[in-house]
Amino acid sequence: MKLLATISAVALALGASAPAFAQHVAPAGVAFVASGPASLNGAPCTLTLNANTNAGGTGGTITGGSNTGAGICPLITIDSGAVYTMKTYNPAGNGSGTAELTGLVVRVGGVVTCTQSAPITVTITNRATPPGGATLAVSGAIGACNVAANLTSATVHVTS
């Protein structure tokens, strides 16, 4: 009886330390595109961001990005190699989550202009089905630059 009580106590302790919801981006192991309004130091552009989800759905990699719009926009590109990792999931509404983005490098006219030194949070909010997918919102400092984006992807969403 004492052994059963000990096993039960350990099981309860392990269950209490685990999060109620795991966070993932789905589908796992796919390339996707997200696009929408974005700005670099206040210059309004339209960003097309290429990315993928890793095989476990716990995050993924940015594989590049380009901008369209007036003025400097066509000169702004995003390097491949930044990584995002899912951090939270909230089942309320259509579901939402946060991811931590690291390693973002932005170029203007081919010259490295902004290099990320501290993680930045990306908020991912599932859209109703249909049309499905999610919006990805980010704003903050990337090195000496201020960036903001509100992108839409028809492919990915967050889940528990």
Secondary structure, DSSP 4 states (H G I P E B T S, - for coil): -HHHHHHHHHHHHHHHHS-SS--EEESTT-EEEEEEEEEETTEEEEEEEEEEE-TTSSEEEEEEEEEESSTTGGGEEE-TT-EEEEEEEE-STT-EEEEEEE--EEEETTEEEEE--S-EEEEEEEPPTTT--EEEEEEEEETTEEEEEEEEESS-EEE-
